[in-house]
Amino acid sequence: MLSPTSEGMLLTPTIEAGASTSARTTVEATDGKINGDSSDSAVQMKKRLGLLEGVAIILGIIIGSGIFVSPKGVIQEVEAVGTSLIIWVMCGLLSMIGALCYAELGTSIPQSGGDYAYILEAFGHLPAFLFLWDAMMIFVPTTNAIMGLTFASYVLQPFFSGECKIPELAKQLLAAVTICFLTYLNSYYMKVTTKMQNIIMFTKVGALLMIIVMGIIWMLLGNVDNFYKPFDNTETDPGKFAVAFYSGIFSYAGWNYLNFMTEELQNPYKNLPRAIYISLPLVTIIYVLANMSYLAVLSHKEMMASDAIAVTFGDKVLGVWSVIIPIMVAISSFGGLSVHIMTSSRMCFVGARNGHMPALLAHINVKSYTPLPSLFFLCILSIVMLVCGDVYVLITYSSIVESFFIMLSVSAILYFRYKRPNMERPIKSKFHRFHCFHRFITIKQYFL
């Protein structure tokens, strides 16, 4: 094993008794070495992600399972078609604003770890420590559980038609097996994983485009009754409206996950913002159109009764070809789960590297150059979260916590603009002149 000296430097590697140079041999990645020291004695993450891989990661994590689950969570709270669509548009706009902020943060602080790195840089160790443990113990494993259960639902749904519901134990077992398999794949076969993401990205976009096209055709045939008086019976309870909003936000969640892997991104100053600029508008347009298709084809009662909305949609409009939908959705959910496992493990790794998690989690496998201990740690926590089989409870549970810390991360921009006006911001000049938000937070610089 490689072990650090008291000052954090790496010593010459020595192999433990009985150990081989296989995947069991790991190396502790210290802060100084990972952040750019090219010394031969350092083992660090490889820069193997280009622009296409960056877009695939963002689309892969956003278009994972949420869009195939959350539409039910939104409509069951607001109970009106028009209000539901407005929530989806608002969630998309909010996500785009957040993504612009993360583009600046990611290029100003080019470190892996995403929110954790930005909170640490802006507010110090205690807030970063609290965020990291909340992330690792709550919303990261919870999101893995949600994606695993969604994948299991769509795989098993064709075998349980009519009044017969999918047994909860069957969903939980299949989800657990899937999480374990993808953890193994991300641990030892990163090249396979990144190539798989590029393929799955086109598959999941294709699945949603199919839903959109079928919905448009359905509406052109005159089936627009569901949009008659779209705001009637809108729920006015603020609590239910908030839960609906969180369900929508969950579907957009993931636009900040490429920031977790900044150190593995080629030319991050260009590819990080470009990947964000390409992905977010595309996702927002696709999501709003997909929800219009769902709401045009399925009535309120049909959406409430369905555990797999896209499958129910396919059964109604595709007939015998409806089997295509669950296959494509299952592939999409599978890819989203794989990306989430890959990216979130980097945040755990960086936290351990800074001493905020057990030191064991700051090790890299010398054969595959992946944070093996962090991957398996999160795998165990994700399986524990599967005990709760209610996806909508898990969505609300994770979204509230994650949204709070995202707001804290975004507030770091305000902090840096005030405290560090001369801080290097590679992409600031590209958009701060065109956005009122960024003009507001740079006002101090104009008057001093």
C-alpha distance (Angstrom), angle and dihedral (degrees) to the residues before:
residue distance angle dihedral
M1 . . .
L2 3.77 . .
S3 3.77 111.7 .
P4 3.82 130.2 -168.8
T5 3.75 125.7 -122.0
S6 3.77 120.5 -126.9
E7 3.81 88.9 -87.6
G8 3.80 95.5 51.4
M9 3.82 99.3 -102.9
L10 3.79 122.0 137.4
L11 3.78 120.9 -112.8
T12 3.80 128.2 -151.0
P13 3.81 108.7 -69.9
T14 3.78 118.6 -104.5
I15 3.78 124.5 -170.6
E16 3.76 118.5 -126.5
A17 3.78 119.0 -121.2
G18 3.77 109.8 -81.2
A19 3.79 93.7 8.8
S20 3.77 123.9 120.8
T21 3.78 131.8 -156.8
S22 3.77 89.7 -96.3
A23 3.79 127.8 115.1
R24 3.80 89.2 -69.0
T25 3.79 90.5 73.0
T26 3.81 108.8 89.3
V27 3.74 135.4 176.6
E28 3.74 129.7 -145.8
A29 3.81 109.7 -118.2
T30 3.77 107.8 -147.1
D31 3.78 124.4 -158.2
G32 3.76 97.4 -109.1
K33 3.77 95.5 49.2
I34 3.78 98.0 45.8
N35 3.78 93.3 49.1
G36 3.74 96.0 66.9
D37 3.81 112.3 -57.1
S38 3.76 104.9 139.9
S39 3.77 94.7 -165.0
D40 3.78 113.7 142.9
S41 3.80 90.0 -126.5
A42 3.82 91.9 64.4
V43 3.77 123.3 87.9
Q44 3.78 110.0 -156.2
M45 3.78 142.9 162.4
K46 3.80 113.7 -75.5
K47 3.82 121.5 -122.0
R48 3.80 96.3 -122.9
L49 3.81 102.3 137.8
G50 3.81 120.0 96.5
L51 3.81 130.8 -178.8
L52 3.82 93.8 -79.0
E53 3.80 91.1 50.6
G54 3.82 89.5 47.2
V55 3.80 92.1 53.1
A56 3.80 89.9 44.3
I57 3.82 90.8 53.1
I58 3.82 93.5 50.1
L59 3.80 94.5 43.8
G60 3.79 90.0 40.6
I61 3.79 93.9 56.0
I62 3.82 96.9 38.7
I63 3.80 97.2 43.2
G64 3.77 92.5 46.6
S65 3.76 115.5 107.0
G66 3.80 105.5 -41.9
I67 3.81 98.8 85.3
F68 3.80 89.6 52.5
V69 3.83 93.7 49.2
S70 3.81 110.7 24.4
P71 3.85 98.2 63.6
K72 3.78 87.2 73.7
G73 3.80 90.9 47.2
V74 3.82 91.2 53.5
I75 3.80 99.4 44.2
Q76 3.80 94.5 45.1
E77 3.81 89.8 58.2
V78 3.83 102.5 42.0
E79 3.86 97.0 29.5
A80 3.83 93.7 -156.0
V81 3.80 129.8 98.0
G82 3.80 96.4 -144.2
T83 3.79 94.4 47.2
S84 3.80 90.0 48.2
L85 3.82 91.9 55.4
I86 3.81 91.8 47.1
I87 3.81 89.5 54.1
W88 3.81 90.6 52.3
V89 3.82 91.5 51.2
M90 3.82 92.1 46.9
C91 3.80 91.7 49.3
G92 3.80 89.9 51.1
L93 3.81 93.8 49.9
L94 3.80 91.8 47.2
S95 3.79 90.5 49.9
M96 3.81 91.6 50.7
I97 3.81 91.2 52.3
G98 3.79 89.7 49.0
A99 3.80 91.1 47.5
L100 3.82 91.4 54.3
C101 3.79 88.9 53.2
Y102 3.80 91.4 50.1
A103 3.80 90.8 48.9
E104 3.80 88.8 60.1
L105 3.80 93.3 42.6
G106 3.79 92.4 47.9
T107 3.80 94.0 53.0
S108 3.80 95.1 39.8
I109 3.82 92.5 49.7
P110 3.83 104.2 29.1
Q111 3.79 96.6 -169.7
S112 3.78 130.8 120.8
G113 3.79 117.3 -113.0
G114 3.80 99.7 70.6
D115 3.80 113.0 -151.4
Y116 3.78 91.9 12.8
A117 3.82 92.9 57.7
Y118 3.81 92.9 47.2
I119 3.81 95.1 47.2
L120 3.81 90.0 47.4
E121 3.80 92.3 50.4
A122 3.81 94.5 45.9
F123 3.79 106.5 34.2
G124 3.78 106.5 18.1
H125 3.77 138.3 -118.9
L126 3.82 103.1 -45.4
P127 3.86 98.4 57.5
A128 3.82 89.6 41.6
F129 3.80 90.8 49.9
L130 3.81 92.0 49.8
F131 3.80 91.7 47.2
L132 3.79 92.8 49.0
W133 3.78 94.6 51.9
D134 3.80 92.6 44.8
A135 3.79 89.0 49.9
M136 3.78 95.4 47.3
M137 3.81 96.1 41.9
I138 3.82 100.7 36.4
F139 3.77 126.8 16.5
V140 3.82 102.8 23.5
P141 3.83 96.9 53.8
T142 3.81 89.9 35.7
T143 3.80 91.5 55.2
N144 3.80 90.0 47.9
A145 3.80 88.7 52.4
I146 3.82 91.8 49.4
M147 3.80 92.2 51.0
G148 3.79 92.1 45.0
L149 3.81 92.6 50.5
T150 3.80 91.5 46.6
F151 3.79 91.3 51.5
A152 3.80 90.1 48.8
S153 3.83 91.8 48.6
Y154 3.79 93.1 54.2
V155 3.80 93.8 44.7
L156 3.81 93.0 49.5
Q157 3.83 99.3 36.3
P158 3.86 96.1 85.2
F159 3.82 89.5 57.5
F160 3.82 94.2 54.2
S161 3.78 108.6 52.1
G162 3.78 129.8 165.5
E163 3.79 118.4 5.7
C164 3.80 93.8 -12.8
K165 3.80 111.4 103.6
I166 3.78 126.5 -154.6
P167 3.84 111.2 -99.1
E168 3.81 110.6 -112.3
L169 3.82 91.7 -134.6
A170 3.80 91.3 55.9
K171 3.81 91.5 52.8
Q172 3.79 92.5 46.7
L173 3.81 94.1 49.1
L174 3.80 94.1 47.7
A175 3.80 90.7 46.3
A176 3.83 90.6 50.9
V177 3.81 92.3 50.5
T178 3.81 90.8 48.4
I179 3.81 93.5 50.3
C180 3.81 91.1 49.3
F181 3.81 92.7 48.4
L182 3.81 94.1 49.2
T183 3.79 91.2 46.2
Y184 3.81 88.7 54.8
L185 3.81 91.4 47.0
N186 3.81 92.8 50.1
S187 3.80 90.7 46.3
Y188 3.79 99.2 55.2
Y189 3.82 109.7 13.2
M190 3.83 109.7 46.8
K191 3.81 93.4 152.5
V192 3.78 90.5 54.6
T193 3.80 90.4 46.6
T194 3.82 95.5 51.9
K195 3.82 92.8 46.7
M196 3.80 89.5 47.7
Q197 3.82 89.9 53.4
N198 3.79 92.2 54.9
I199 3.81 90.6 54.0
I200 3.80 94.9 43.2
M201 3.82 91.0 49.5
F202 3.82 90.4 64.8
T203 3.81 91.1 42.4
K204 3.79 94.7 54.9
V205 3.80 93.7 43.9
G206 3.81 87.2 49.3
A207 3.80 91.0 51.9
L208 3.79 92.0 53.4
L209 3.81 92.3 44.1
M210 3.80 88.4 53.9
I211 3.80 90.2 52.6
I212 3.81 90.8 47.5
V213 3.82 94.3 48.8
M214 3.81 92.7 47.7
G215 3.80 90.1 48.1
I216 3.81 92.4 50.8
I217 3.80 91.2 48.8
W218 3.83 89.0 48.7
M219 3.81 90.9 53.2
L220 3.83 93.6 44.4
L221 3.81 87.9 56.9
G222 3.79 87.4 62.9
N223 3.82 100.0 -98.0
V224 3.81 97.6 136.6
D225 3.80 100.1 121.0
N226 3.80 92.2 114.9
F227 3.82 89.4 64.2
Y228 3.80 94.0 55.4
K229 3.82 107.4 119.4
P230 3.83 91.4 -7.3
F231 3.81 96.1 -170.4
D232 3.80 98.8 49.2
N233 3.81 115.7 122.5
T234 3.80 92.8 12.1
E235 3.79 110.7 173.9
T236 3.81 111.0 -114.1
D237 3.80 98.6 -171.3
P238 3.86 105.7 117.3
G239 3.79 90.9 -148.2
K240 3.80 93.7 57.0
F241 3.78 91.1 43.4
A242 3.82 89.5 53.8
V243 3.82 92.1 49.7
A244 3.82 89.8 50.2
F245 3.80 89.8 50.8
Y246 3.81 91.2 50.9
S247 3.81 90.1 51.1
G248 3.80 89.4 54.4
I249 3.81 92.9 45.5
F250 3.79 89.0 52.5
S251 3.82 90.1 61.1
Y252 3.80 90.6 54.7
A253 3.81 93.4 43.5
G254 3.78 114.6 120.9
W255 3.81 102.9 54.4
N256 3.83 87.7 114.9
Y257 3.79 97.1 49.3
L258 3.80 97.0 90.8
N259 3.82 85.3 64.7
F260 3.81 87.4 65.7
M261 3.82 88.8 67.1
T262 3.82 101.5 40.8
E263 3.81 92.6 128.4
E264 3.82 89.9 57.8
L265 3.82 94.5 48.6
Q266 3.79 119.5 100.0
N267 3.81 111.6 -124.5
P268 3.83 93.7 -7.0
Y269 3.82 93.1 -173.9
K270 3.80 89.0 69.2
N271 3.79 106.3 21.3
L272 3.81 98.0 47.7
P273 3.83 97.3 57.7
R274 3.82 92.1 36.7
A275 3.79 91.7 53.9
I276 3.81 89.9 49.8
Y277 3.83 93.9 46.3
I278 3.80 91.5 51.3
S279 3.80 97.8 43.2
L280 3.81 107.0 44.8
P281 3.83 101.2 53.4
L282 3.80 89.5 43.3
V283 3.79 92.7 51.4
T284 3.82 93.6 46.7
I285 3.81 93.2 52.3
I286 3.81 92.5 45.8
Y287 3.81 93.3 47.3
V288 3.81 95.7 50.2
L289 3.82 92.3 47.1
A290 3.82 92.0 45.7
N291 3.80 91.0 52.5
M292 3.80 90.6 48.9
S293 3.80 87.7 55.1
Y294 3.81 93.0 48.2
L295 3.80 91.9 48.7
A296 3.81 93.2 45.4
V297 3.80 94.7 53.0
L298 3.81 102.6 33.0
S299 3.77 126.2 54.8
H300 3.79 122.5 -136.2
K301 3.81 90.9 -100.6
E302 3.80 93.3 48.6
M303 3.80 91.7 52.1
M304 3.80 91.4 48.1
A305 3.82 91.9 50.9
S306 3.81 95.4 48.4
D307 3.81 125.2 90.9
A308 3.82 90.6 -173.3
I309 3.80 109.2 37.0
A310 3.80 96.8 -176.2
V311 3.84 90.6 53.0
T312 3.80 91.5 49.5
F313 3.80 88.3 48.0
G314 3.82 90.7 52.0
D315 3.80 93.1 47.7
K316 3.79 90.1 56.3
V317 3.81 100.8 45.3
L318 3.83 106.9 23.6
G319 3.80 103.0 42.1
V320 3.81 111.4 -170.9
W321 3.82 90.5 5.5
S322 3.78 91.8 59.6
V323 3.82 90.3 101.6
I324 3.82 86.8 78.0
I325 3.81 91.9 69.7
P326 3.84 100.1 58.4
I327 3.81 90.2 44.9
M328 3.81 93.1 53.2
V329 3.79 93.2 41.8
A330 3.80 91.2 49.3
I331 3.81 89.6 51.8
S332 3.81 89.8 49.0
S333 3.80 93.3 50.2
F334 3.81 90.2 45.7
G335 3.80 91.0 53.9
G336 3.80 93.3 45.9
L337 3.78 91.5 52.2
S338 3.80 91.1 49.2
V339 3.82 92.3 52.6
H340 3.79 92.5 47.0
I341 3.80 92.3 51.1
M342 3.81 90.7 48.9
T343 3.80 97.9 47.2
S344 3.80 100.8 39.0
S345 3.81 91.7 52.9
R346 3.83 88.4 63.6
M347 3.79 91.5 59.8
C348 3.79 90.2 51.8
F349 3.81 89.6 48.1
V350 3.83 94.2 50.3
G351 3.81 91.1 47.2
A352 3.79 90.8 53.3
R353 3.80 89.7 46.4
N354 3.82 88.3 58.4
G355 3.81 93.1 47.4
H356 3.82 97.3 -105.2
M357 3.80 94.4 112.1
P358 3.82 130.9 36.5
A359 3.81 110.6 -64.9
L360 3.81 91.1 -122.5
L361 3.81 89.1 71.3
A362 3.84 90.9 60.0
H363 3.80 92.9 71.4
I364 3.82 127.1 110.2
N365 3.77 124.9 -152.4
V366 3.82 105.7 -117.3
K367 3.79 93.2 -147.8
S368 3.80 101.1 49.9
Y369 3.84 99.9 19.6
T370 3.80 92.2 -130.6
P371 3.84 131.0 128.8
L372 3.78 93.4 -107.3
P373 3.85 99.6 175.3
S374 3.82 92.0 49.4
L375 3.79 91.6 50.6
F376 3.80 93.5 52.5
F377 3.81 92.7 42.8
L378 3.81 91.3 56.5
C379 3.80 90.7 43.5
I380 3.81 90.7 59.9
L381 3.82 93.0 47.4
S382 3.81 91.4 48.3
I383 3.79 91.7 53.7
V384 3.81 89.6 50.9
M385 3.83 89.6 54.6
L386 3.80 90.0 56.3
V387 3.81 88.1 75.9
C388 3.81 86.1 84.1
G389 3.78 103.3 65.9
D390 3.83 96.5 -176.9
V391 3.80 105.1 103.5
Y392 3.82 94.6 -167.4
V393 3.80 93.2 54.1
L394 3.80 88.7 50.6
I395 3.82 91.8 48.6
T396 3.82 93.0 53.3
Y397 3.80 91.3 42.2
S398 3.81 94.4 53.6
S399 3.82 99.7 35.7
I400 3.82 95.9 57.2
V401 3.80 93.3 52.5
E402 3.79 94.9 42.2
S403 3.81 93.7 47.5
F404 3.81 91.4 54.9
F405 3.78 93.2 54.6
I406 3.81 93.2 43.5
M407 3.81 87.9 57.1
L408 3.81 88.4 49.9
S409 3.80 90.4 51.5
V410 3.81 92.6 48.7
S411 3.80 89.9 49.5
A412 3.82 86.2 62.1
I413 3.81 86.9 75.3
L414 3.79 90.1 59.7
Y415 3.79 89.7 47.3
F416 3.81 94.0 49.9
R417 3.81 92.9 45.6
Y418 3.81 89.5 53.9
K419 3.81 101.1 37.7
R420 3.81 100.1 30.3
P421 3.80 108.1 31.3
N422 3.82 91.2 158.8
M423 3.80 94.7 50.3
E424 3.81 112.0 131.5
R425 3.82 109.5 -103.3
P426 3.82 109.1 179.0
I427 3.83 95.7 -167.2
K428 3.81 100.8 28.9
S429 3.81 94.3 100.1
K430 3.79 91.5 51.8
F431 3.75 96.8 67.0
H432 3.78 114.4 2.8
R433 3.82 91.1 87.1
F434 3.79 91.0 55.5
H435 3.79 101.2 46.8
C436 3.77 124.5 68.3
F437 3.78 91.6 -149.8
H438 3.78 92.9 60.0
R439 3.81 91.9 41.8
F440 3.80 88.7 55.7
I441 3.78 95.2 51.1
T442 3.81 92.7 47.1
I443 3.82 94.5 50.5
K444 3.80 91.4 103.6
Q445 3.79 90.2 63.3
Y446 3.81 92.5 54.7
F447 3.81 95.1 52.5
L448 3.81 99.3 42.7
